[in-house]
């Protein structure tokens, strides 16, 4: 790749930001991350903070996690940290554990040299390299910045600092080639643009549109995971609109894509986009929805009223469509339960009252509260229905059915008690069935089991059976 080699040579000398020129302070970095960095440095390895953590610190945002890149090989990292383990197939990483958190440590890598020219998809990526080569093999320029904890400098080999200033998501290298190498990058570009409120650089956007069909070749678990991470954004409504405009929904959620195409240039007015906007507000306020809840929000409008053929889509159909795309049975079944409950909440009935006892009712209620304003439904109606007494509901039903009570009769008439079910096979002893022989009679009771004081004895009829009338 002559173009790539020349670009590496041009950027061999990085743009260096000294400590006064950037906002990153060690006070903003987790203390356990600093422990890992300095232990690697003290063992004579190069170690940098890298990736989204540096990007977020440069934007004065608090990172959720930190990644480390180092010259140490995986087995060397493993020897330095007993509280660690090796993971990964496509490339080997080391996770260093501190309690319930883990810090990802990776060796500097470069692009492999033995790739099949007819198949650009990356399947193995364990060729170790230098910091410069490692920066060039990353996906987007804003994710390829290094922070050196020894000199407190930021190193930029790929033009990430200018793109941060211009608020652009740009691939490193030729955009179409990078998208075909790893199709999941297309979803990641949308997620980053929505998360950071950035624009996707025009050449990168064109490459996504032309390569959208390659998502069918992507790793299904990685693709599903990236979709979930996108739905968890506070700005997931914008991400959904971007995915539709760039053609990514056709390859991932075609039923949803067909639905959104009905809104043409008014995607923001689509109920699904508005629902995701409401969900984003709840997430920003601290709500942590499970994955089934995310899917229910995404597909609620298709189920309720807005199916592709102007008819609602049954939750079981939605489950089948999602499972065909790699979504788990557990997540889709949770979605189905929530959508079924939502239908009953929008049109309250006796079934709605029974839902209160279901373990998923609190989440179903949260879903209803998100969706009710979008469908012009007053949540107070459901509250009044659920808090009314059962007697009130019975009286309402009786009045509605035209049932009237007689004079002097209580309106709360008790239901007649059901009689005892007869024994199967009748009175077996009376008919001589199951007689196990003579028994010792109890005091005051004859051997045949009847009271000894009975003044009338049973006289057999002609057929040998006792006459029941004589016992009355």
C-alpha positions, -999 to 999 in steps of 0.1 A, spaced: 0 0 0 21 29 -13 -4 56 -3 -5 43 33 33 40 35 38 76 23 12 89 47 30 71 76 63 87 65 46 122 63 32 118 98 63 101 113 70 133 132 38 138 153 21 170 162 31 175 198 10 194 223 30 204 254 13 205 288 2 242 286 -14 235 252 -40 209 262 -65 205 290 -54 170 302 -44 167 338 -34 135 357 -60 145 383 -86 135 357 -72 101 351 -82 71 373 -55 63 399 -55 26 389 -48 36 353 -19 56 364 -6 26 384 -6 4 353 10 31 332 39 37 356 45 1 363 49 -5 326 72 26 323 93 15 353 98 -19 335 114 0 306 84 -2 283 67 26 264 32 32 276 6 57 265 -30 65 273 -49 62 240 -83 62 223 -116 75 235 -102 84 270 -78 109 255 -104 122 231 -129 128 259 -103 145 281 -94 168 252 -131 177 249 -133 183 287 -156 153 291 -152 127 318 -143 93 302 -162 62 311 -131 41 307 -94 43 298 -73 22 274 -35 18 274 -12 11 245 23 -2 252 55 -17 236 52 -46 260 40 -79 245 9 -96 260 29 -122 279 52 -95 293 21 -75 305 7 -107 320 40 -112 339 39 -77 353 3 -79 366 -9 -110 385 -44 -94 386 -48 -98 348 -58 -122 320 -54 -125 283 -85 -121 261 -94 -118 224 -91 -139 193 -88 -113 165 -61 -96 186 -47 -104 220 -54 -80 248 -47 -80 285 -74 -70 311 -59 -58 344 -85 -61 372 -90 -37 401 -120 -49 420 -150 -48 397 -133 -26 371 -108 -36 344 -83 -17 324 -76 -27 288 -39 -29 279 -29 -36 242 4 -39 225 13 -14 197 2 -30 164 6 -24 127 -14 -36 98 -8 -72 87 11 -77 54 -4 -110 43 -40 -100 37 -58 -114 8 -62 -87 -18 -97 -100 -28 -110 -101 7 -102 -70 27 -120 -81 58 -96 -81 88 -97 -115 106 -63 -115 124 -45 -84 138 -16 -96 160 13 -80 141 31 -58 166 45 -24 156 55 11 168 34 39 182 33 55 148 21 24 131 -4 17 158 -19 52 154 -23 47 116 -42 13 120 -69 28 142 -103 37 129 -109 75 132 -85 104 137 -101 116 169 -95 81 185 -58 79 176 -43 105 200 -17 94 226 -11 109 260 24 104 274 23 103 313 61 109 315 63 142 296 26 151 300 24 157 262 -3 148 236 10 131 205 -10 133 172 3 112 142 -29 113 121 -45 148 123 -69 141 152 -64 174 170 -76 196 140 -106 172 136 -115 177 172 -114 214 167 -136 211 136 -159 185 152 -154 160 124 -155 122 123 -129 112 97 -114 78 89 -76 73 89 -65 65 54 -88 58 24 -124 58 37 -139 30 15 -109 7 21 -112 12 59 -149 5 59 -145 -27 39 -118 -39 63 -142 -37 92 -178 -30 83 -188 -24 120 -168 9 117 -198 23 98 -221 19 129 -193 32 151 -189 63 130 -226 71 134 -224 64 172 -194 87 176 -211 115 156 -242 113 177 -224 109 210 -201 139 204 -225 159 183 -200 159 155 -205 158 117 -193 128 96 -167 141 71 -181 141 36 -157 115 21 -163 92 51 -201 96 47 -200 87 10 -179 56 18 -205 45 44 -233 48 19 -214 28 -8 -203 1 17 -235 -3 37 -242 -37 22 -210 -50 36 -226 -51 70 -239 -86 61 -202 -98 62 -196 -83 97 -192 -103 129 -228 -106 141 -220 -104 179 -199 -73 173 -226 -57 151 -254 -63 176 -232 -50 204 -225 -18 185 -262 -13 178 -270 -16 215 -243 9 224 -258 33 198 -293 29 213 -279 36 248 -268 71 237 -286 102 251 -288 113 214 -299 79 200 -327 96 180 -301 115 159 -281 83 155 -312 65 142 -319 92 117 -282 91 105 -284 53 101 -315 56 80 -301 84 58 -268 65 52 -286 33 43 -274 13 74 -308 2 86 -315 -17 53 -287 -41 63 -294 -43 100 -331 -37 107 -349 -37 73 -384 -38 88 -376 -5 107 -361 10 76 -392 3 55 -413 20 82 -390 51 84 -390 55 46 -427 65 49 -416 97 66 -391 107 38 -375 140 48 -394 143 80 -376 116 100 -376 137 131 -414 137 131 -416 99 130 -430 85 163 -401 60 166 -376 88 164 -396 108 190 -398 78 213 -360 74 211 -356 111 219 -377 106 250 -357 76 260 -325 96 255 -337 122 279 -344 94 305 -309 80 300 -293 114 304 -312 117 337 -297 84 350 -321 57 337 -303 25 328 -326 5 305 -321 -32 298 -317 -43 263 -352 -56 259 -365 -22 269 -343 -6 242 -358 -29 215 -393 -22 228 -388 16 224 -373 11 189 -402 -11 176 -432 1 197 -448 21 169 -445 -7 144 -464 -29 169 -491 -5 179 -503 13 148 -477 20 122 -468 -12 105 -454 -11 70 -488 -21 54 -507 3 76 -514 -24 102 -498 -33 135 -470 -59 136 -474 -86 162 -446 -88 187 -439 -124 177 -431 -113 142 -408 -86 156 -391 -113 177 -385 -135 147 -372 -106 126 -347 -96 153 -335 -132 160 -328 -136 123 -305 -106 127 -286 -121 156 -304 -106 186 -307 -130 215 -339 -149 225 -338 -134 260 -337 -98 248 -364 -103 222 -387 -122 246 -383 -94 271 -393 -69 244 -424 -90 235 -436 -90 271 -432 -52 273 -450 -46 240 -479 -68 250 -482 -50 284 -480 -17 266 -510 -26 244 -531 -34 275 -521 -2 292 -531 20 263 -565 3 263 -571 -7 300 -590 -38 308 -592 -66 334 -560 -79 319 -543 -46 327 -551 -51 364 -535 -85 364 -503 -70 349 -496 -53 381 -485 -86 396 -460 -93 368 -423 -88 376 -418 -68 344 -447 -44 352 -424 -15 365 -405 -14 332 -437 -17 312 -451 12 332 -419 32 324 -423 24 287 -460 35 288 -450 68 305 -424 75 278 -448 68 249 -481 82 263 -473 119 254 -463 109 219 -496 91 213 -517 119 231 -526 95 259 -531 109 295 -512 87 319 -536 97 347 -563 76 330 -543 45 337 -536 56 373 -573 61 379 -581 27 364 -555 9 385 -563 26 417 -601 22 415 -615 -5 438 -626 -39 424 -661 -33 437 -662 -1 416 -652 -21 385 -679 -48 392 -706 -21 396 -696 -4 364 -697 -37 345 -731 -46 359 -745 -12 350 -731 -14 316 -746 -48 309 -781 -36 321 -781 -58 352 -805 -45 379 -808 -57 414 -842 -64 430 -857 -42 457 -842 -47 491 -813 -68 476 -777 -59 484 -757 -47 454 -728 -68 467 -746 -101 464 -723 -130 472 -719 -157 445 -736 -190 454 -712 -215 467 -704 -243 444 -715 -277 457 -690 -304 465 -679 -325 436 -692 -361 439 -668 -389 444 -657 -407 413 -674 -441 410 -702 -432 434 -706 -448 469 -683 -477 465 -691 -493 499 -729 -489 493 -727 -509 461 -704 -535 477 -673 -524 457 -640 -526 473 -651 -546 503 -619 -559 520 -637 -583 543 -651 -580 578 -638 -554 602 -640 -550 639 -669 -526 645 -664 -495 666 -684 -488 697 -720 -481 688 -714 -489 652 -724 -522 635 -701 -542 614 -717 -529 582 -707 -493 591 -741 -480 599 -754 -468 633 -764 -496 656 -794 -476 669 -811 -477 635 -845 -493 641 -851 -503 605 -828 -528 588 -821 -527 551 -842 -554 532 -826 -565 500 -846 -561 468 -850 -589 443 -817 -580 427 -799 -583 460 -793 -546 464 -806 -527 495 -837 -506 491 -827 -470 496 -862 -458 504 -862 -478 536 -833 -458 549 -850 -425 545 
